Structures are given as C-alpha cells and as structure tokens.
Amino acid sequence: MTLNPATRGLALSLSVSLGFMTLPLSTVAAQDADLNSPLMIQGELTYLARVALLPDTLAILELLDRSVPGGQPVATEQLALDGRQVPIPFALEVARDRLEETGSYAFRGTFLVNGLIDWVTEPLTIDPTSAQVDLGTILMLREEPIVLNYDFLCGDQPIRAGFDADRMRLEVGDEGFDLRAAVSASGARYVAVGDPNTSFWNKGERGTLELRGQTYPECTPLERDQSILRASGNEPFWNLKIEAARVEFTADLGETWIEVALPEPKLIEGGRRYANLIEDGQLTISLFDRPCVDTMSGMPHPLTVEVLFDGRALAGCGGDPADLLRGGEWVVEDLAGGGIIDRARITLEVGSDQSVSGRASCNEYDGSFELTGESLTFAPRLMTNEECAPALMDQERHFLDLLSGVRGFAVDPNGALLLLNANETPSILARRAD
C-alpha cells in the first residue's frame, strides 16, 4: 500500500464515541454530490474492550481504492490523540478530483501505537458520487499479531520480519512497524501504516529496506539463531529439546522417544503452540511466556510448558533461567527487609557474558555471576572509590555483602526479582527500571 503524498485539500477533524464494525449500505447516509465540492466522510471510531488508548496513539484515516489489490490509499490523514479516549468522532474531506464516479472505494480507520497497529476497522464501502457519507459508529477490532520468523541483514542493520497475506510486521532495533501491501512492478512491496517513507520491498529471498526515507543496502537473509531450547517436567519425568526447527521429546524413562520437524507455531493467548506434531498419536507442545518454577530444583525458568501426548497432560518449565535476569537494569528497593535510604540508588544489571554491574549506593561496581542448575552466586567488586555520607557508605557495604551471599533467586507474580540467601530467604528485592 503506497500512501499517496498528494493529500492537499484534505481536512480531518477528530474528537471522541461506540459502534458497529460493518454497516449495511442502507445505513450510510448519502446525498447527491456537487461534483465541484469535496466528498465528506464522517463517523465515530470505538471498541468494546475496557482498555484505555495509550497517550501517544495516532488515529489514521484512509480512503482506499479497492480496484487495486490490497486497497491503495487515495487519501490518508493522521492525528495524535494526545490521551483522548474512544469514541473518536472523525470527518475526512476528500477532493473530488481524486475520485472516479465509477470507482470502488472503502474507508478504513486505524489506531497506531509506536508504529504498530493496535485497533483497526474493516474496510467500509463508500459511494464516491455522494456529497456526504455518514458511517455512524464503527466498531474496531484488535489487530492479530504477526510472528517474526524471518531475519535479514541490510548492510550493517539486522532486522526481523513476519508476513501474513497483505500485512507485514518489521522490527528494526527496538522499533516496530506494521506495514501493508502496496502496488509494485515486481516482488512484494509493503509500506508502513502512517509513514509512506518506511517500506520493505521483498524480492525472492532478498529485499530493500527504506526507513524514514533512508534506503539501506540490499537485505540478505540470515540464518536463524540455532540456540537450543530445553524444557522438562517431573513425576512423570519428560524432556523436550527444540533445535534447528526440530523437536526431540522423551518420556517414560526413555521408552518414548520422538524426533520430528517443527512447523510454524500458532499464536495463542500468552504464548505459542505447536500442534499435531505426529500422525500416529497426539503430540502438542504449548510454550507460555510466563515464569515457571521447577518442582524439584526450585529454579525459575522463563517459560511455562505444557505437553499433550497420547491423552496425557504433562506440565513443566523451559528456557534459560538467566533470561529472567538479563534484559535491562534492576533497581533495588529493599535490603533484607529494611528498605533503602530515601533518594539513594542501588542498581544491578546482568550481562550475557556472565557479568554483573551497577551502582552500590555511592560507587559503581562490576563483577561476575554463576548460574547453575540449582544455584545463583555473585562475585561483585567496586570500580570507583568515592566517599559519600556515612549512612550511604554503610548501605553500600551492606548491599555488597548481601549480593555476595546470594545463593538463588525467584521472580514474584508482579515481576519483582528476589535474590535469596542460603536460607532461601529474600535478601535483595529489585524491580525493572522504568
């Protein structure tokens, strides 16, 4: 979908209302058009879910030419909602010279958050010969997510991508973009919703990335990370290994052993599912993105795993426990139940190279950590030697002593990190930095 830059003469007015997704043509109020006057399309956008729109939500209004596969925008406009909530009334004015009397057109509304589609309407048919079209209240639906199952390298820039019919999702660094199919002479071209200067042109196994007007070198496919995902459960004991798009499942003390190719997963609420992996019997694997504690070792894992095999439901844990520690800075809120000094800052960050670093109260520290199947230990050391108030210096020594005495960890239901001492008692409580 190429967003036509020629949108001069468009006026958009948005404010706030509830509605219905698709409307019979009879419900559309149409008036005979003055061919010299613009086409006015109005209505309200809303959804039924009791969730608020984020403050940085953009409303995207489009009039689509349905004679073009995927629907090419004839006109598009966007507005920052700045915290306004549904229902959102709108009025879109389209210059008459952009329309063909016999053309096929449709209206589509979208709520966009940080480049990704949050809510969207179905395309609603518009009569281009009308002077005014009132669509009433339009009920929006949540956009289905797209699995990012392709990796490319565009010059020095790695990207991840996923495709679904006429949609594409793109991840560049920590930014995400939803794109829709556009007209192209060859290959498949996709243009970002709300940003005509961001696109991806897929040509066979290669592609071309344009990001906010900057064109990158040709994108070549990257091999997927071949890291191994392991999962296991206890009583009855079973093991699972996923590697290189294959899955190996063992159970019944080794009497059951299955190795099969792994298909693309189906997205489910809170995770993904690999269903019907074998013909002679039932094998379905579900991976949920929520922490799980091993019932024997007490070690937390990032994934809750469910296996359905020949009528038996098997539960267990999967993934690398270190993934629960990595991924950003932790801010310490409590030391051994005594809190911390007001406005003092203690932080902890775990690296992929077994390193640990942060601020101890007054000074910066670094060091290493070791995570085994049953324990977690830290070996911190101060990097700087600043002098602060005596209370801060005492707190710093207390924190480093507690960190050196850590022997395990847990993650509570609210996502807080609990570092445990040898008695399995929380000695340090921390939360992710905002």
N, C-alpha and C positions, 0 to 999 in steps of 0.2 A: 504494500500500500504506500504509494508516494504521496506525501502531504503536499498539495498544491500550494506554492508560495504566494500565488496571486489571490490573496484573500482580502484585498482592499474593498471597502464598501460593506464589510461585514460589521455588524454591531451585535454585541452579546450582553445580555443583562441576566445576572444570576442573583438569586437570593435564597430563601429557604422553604418542603411538604411531603404523601403516601400513595401508592399506586398499583398499577397492573402492568404486567410485562408486555403482553401483546394485546393490541386493540383491534377489534373488527373495523373494517373500513368505514362502516356506518357510524362509528363513534367519532370519527375525525371530522371536525367542523371545517368545511371547505367553502370558500367564497370565490366567485368568479374573479379571475385575475385581470388587472390592468397591466398589459404587457410592458408598460413603462415603469411600473412600480416593483419594488423588491418582493420576494417571497418571504413571508414571516412565519417561522415555525416556533411554537411555544408549548409549554407544558411544565411538568414537575418531575424531578428525579427523586426516588426514595428507595428504601429497602425495609424489610420487616425485622431484621435482626436487631437486637438491643445492644448494639455496639456503636461507639462514637467514631466519627471520622477523625483522623489524625490532623493536627493543626496545619501541616504542610501539604494537605491533599489538594490536587488540581482537578478541576472539572474540565473534561474535554468534550466538546460538541462537534459532531461531524455530519455532513450531508454526503452520502455515498452514491456513486454512480454504480448501480447494480449490473450494468451491462458488462462491466469489467470483472473478471474473476477475482473474488475476494472483496470486491467493493472498493473502488478508488475514490478517495475524498474529492468532492467538488469544492467543498469549503470546510474549513476547520477553525476552531477558536478554543482558547483555553483561558481559565480564570483561577487564580488562587482563592480558595475558600476561606483562608485565614481563621480557621476554627469554627466556621458556620456548620450547622448540622442539617441533616435531612428533615423534612423535604426541601429540595432546592428548586425553586421556580426558574425557568430559563426562557429566553427569547432569542432566537437566532435569525438574523436577517441576511438573505442571500440575494445578490444582484441577479436580476432576471436574465442578463445576457450570458450567464454561466449555465443556463438550463436549456435543454431541448424539450419542446412541448410533448414529444412522443417518447422521451427518455424514461428510464426506470430508476427511481431514486429511493433512498431509505435514510432515516435518521438513526444515529447511534450515539448514546451517551456513555461516558466512562469516568470513573473516579480513579485517579492515578496517584500513587504514593511512592516517592523516591524512585521513579522510573518504572514501577511495577503496577499492573492493573489490579485494583482491589475489587471494584464493582463495575458491572457493565450491563447495558440493556441489550436485548435482541434488536436487530435492525427492524425498524418500523417503516412501512411503505408510505411514501409521500407523493401526492399528486402535484406535479410541477406546474399545472395550469391554475392552481388555486392562488388566491391573493394571500390567504392566511390559513394555516393548518394548526389546529389545537389538538395536541396529542393527549391532553388530560394528564393524569398522574400515572407515571410509568414505574413499574416495579423492577428494580435491578437485581441481578444475581451475582453471587461471588464467582470470581474467575477461577477456573480449575488450574492448579499448578502444573508446571511442565518439568519433567525430570531432566536435569542437565547431564546428559550421557555422552557428550562429545567434548573433546579437548582440542584446542588449536593453539598454534604459536604464530603470532602475527609480528614478524620481526623479532623484537625482544619482549613483546607483550603476550603473555599467556591469557587465554580466555576459555570459558566454558560455555557450552550452548546446548539447548534442547529444542526439539521441533515437534509440533503437533498440528497436522493438517495445515491451515493457513496461518498458524501462530508460531512464534519463536521466542524463547527466553535466552537472554545473554547476560553473562556475568564477567565483568572486567574489573579485576582487583576487588575492592569492596563495594562496587557499584553494580546494580542490577537494572536491566532494561527489558521491557516487553515490547515485541515487535510484531507487525502484521505483514502478510504477503503484499507485495506491490508488483506493478507491471514491470516486466523485464524482457529484453530481447532474447536472452538465453539464461539458463540456470534458474535459480530461485532467489529472488531478492526480497528482503524484509526491511521495513522501516519502523523506527521506534515510535510508539504512540506519544504524541505531543512534542516530538523533536525530529523534524524532517532531515536534520543534518547528522543523524545517527542511523546507520544501516549496516546490514550484513548481506553480501551477495554470495550465495553458495553456488559453486560451480564444480560439480562432482565431489571429489574428496577435498577440494581446496576452496578458499573463499577470500573475499575482500572486506575488510572492516573499515568503516568510517565512523569516527567517534567525535561528535560535536564539530563536524566539518574537517577534522584531521583524518586523512587517509593513511592507513598503515600498510607496511609491506604485505605481500601475499601471505595469507594464513594457511599453514600446513598442519595436517592432523598430527596429534601427539598420541603416543601410546598411553593408555590408561594406567594409573598407578596400580602396580601389581602387588600391593601390600596384602597381607593375609588378614582376614577377619576370622576370629575364632570365637566360638560360643560353646557353653557346656551347661549341663544340669545334673542334679544329684538325686539319687534314690527315686526312680531308677536313673542310672548313670547314662549319659549320652554325650557325644561330642559332635561339633559341626565346624567345618573349615571351608571358607569361601576364598578362592584364589583363582585369578586369571579366568574369570567368567565360568568357573566350575565350582560345584559344591560337593563336599565329601561328608557323609553322615554315617556315624557309627553308634550302635546301641546294643543292648542285650549282651553286655560283656564281650563285645566283639563278634557275636554271632550274626548281627545285622551290619552290613557294610554296603553303602550305596554311593556311587560317584556318577554324577550326571552334569550335563551342561546347564548353565544358569540363564534363564530367559530374562528379559527386561522386567523389572518389578512393577507391580500395580501399586499406585499410591493409595494409602488408607489413612484414616484419621490417626495422626501421631506417628506415622511410620510408613513402611513399605512391605509388600507381601509377594513372595514367590510361590505361586500356586500350581498344583498338579504337576509336580516335577517328574513323576514316574507314571507309566501306564499300568503296570501290574502292581496295584496297590496305591495307597494315598500318601503323598508327602507334600506338605505345605509348610513353608517357613515364613514367619512374620517377625520383623525387626521393628521395635518401637523405640523412638528417641526419648527414652526416659531412664533414669538411673535404676540399677538393679544391684542388689547385694547378694553375693554368693552365700548360700546357706551353710557351707562348711568352713570356708576361709574367712568370711566376713568382709571380703574385699569388694568395694563398689565397682561397678562397670557402667559404661555409658549407655548400653543397650539392654532393654528387656526383650528376651527372645522367647517365642512360642513355636513349637513344632507339633504339627498334627501328622501322625504316622499310623496308618492302619487302625484308625479309630482311637488311638491313644493320644491324649493331650499332654505334651511334655513342656515344662517351663524351665527357664534358665537365664543366664546372663551372657553378654557378649561384648566385644570391643576391647580396646586397650584402656585400662583404668587411668593411665596417665593423661588421656584425652580429657578427663574430667578436671584435671589440674591446669592443663595448658589453655591457651586461647585468650590471654589477656591478664591484666593486673587484678589482684585481690587487695581489698582494703580491710585491714584488721579492725574489728570493732570491740573485741573483748579478749582479755588475757586472764585465763584461769578464773573466770567468774568475777573479776574485779574491775571490768571495764578498762578504759584508757583515759588519759588526761585529755580534757577538753581542748579541741583545736590541734591536738597532736596528730601526726600522720604516720602510720605504720603500714607498709605495703609489702606484697610478695608476688613475684611473677616467676613462673616455671617455664623453662625453655625446652625446645625439642632436643637439645644437646645435653640433657641431664643437668642443666644449670639452674640456679635459683638466684634471684637478685631482688633488690627493693630498698626501701627506707626503713631503718630500725627505730626511728624517733628523731634522732639528731643526725646520725650519719648514714651514708649509703653502705650497703653490704652486697656481697655476692657469695658464691659457693656452689655446691653441687647437691644433688639428691639421688637416692637409690630407691627404686620401687621394685619389689619382688612380688611373688605370688601371694605373700602373706603379710608384708610389712612395707612401711614407708619411713625413710630416715633422711635427715638433712645434715649437711656439714657447712654452716654459714661462717663467713669471716668478714670483718669490717674492711671497707675500701678507703674510707676517709677517717680523719681523726679530729673532727670539730668538737669544741667544748660548748655545751648548752647548759641550761638551768639544771641544777642537781636533780630535780624531780624527773626531767626528761632523760638524763643520763641513767638514773636508776631504772626507769621504764625500759630503756634500750637494752640494758643488761638483762632485765627480766625477760624481755621478748626473745633475745638470742638464746638464753638458757632454755626457755620453753621450746623454741624451734629445734634446738639440738636434742631435746628429749622426745621429740615426736617419734611414734612407732606405727602409726596408722592414720587413716582418715575416713571421713564419711561426708556425704552431701545430704543436707536435710531437705524436706519437701519443698521449701521455699528457695532452694538453690544455694544456701549458705554452705561454706566449706568449714568443716570441723576437723581440726588436726588433733589427733588423740595421743595421749601419753601411754606409757607401758601398762597402765591400769585400764586402758580403753576409755579414759575419761577425757572429754574435750578440754584442751589446754589453750587453744587459739581458735577464735571464731572470726571468719572473714567473709566478705561479700564482694561480688564483682564490682569493679569501678564503673561509675556511670559513663 
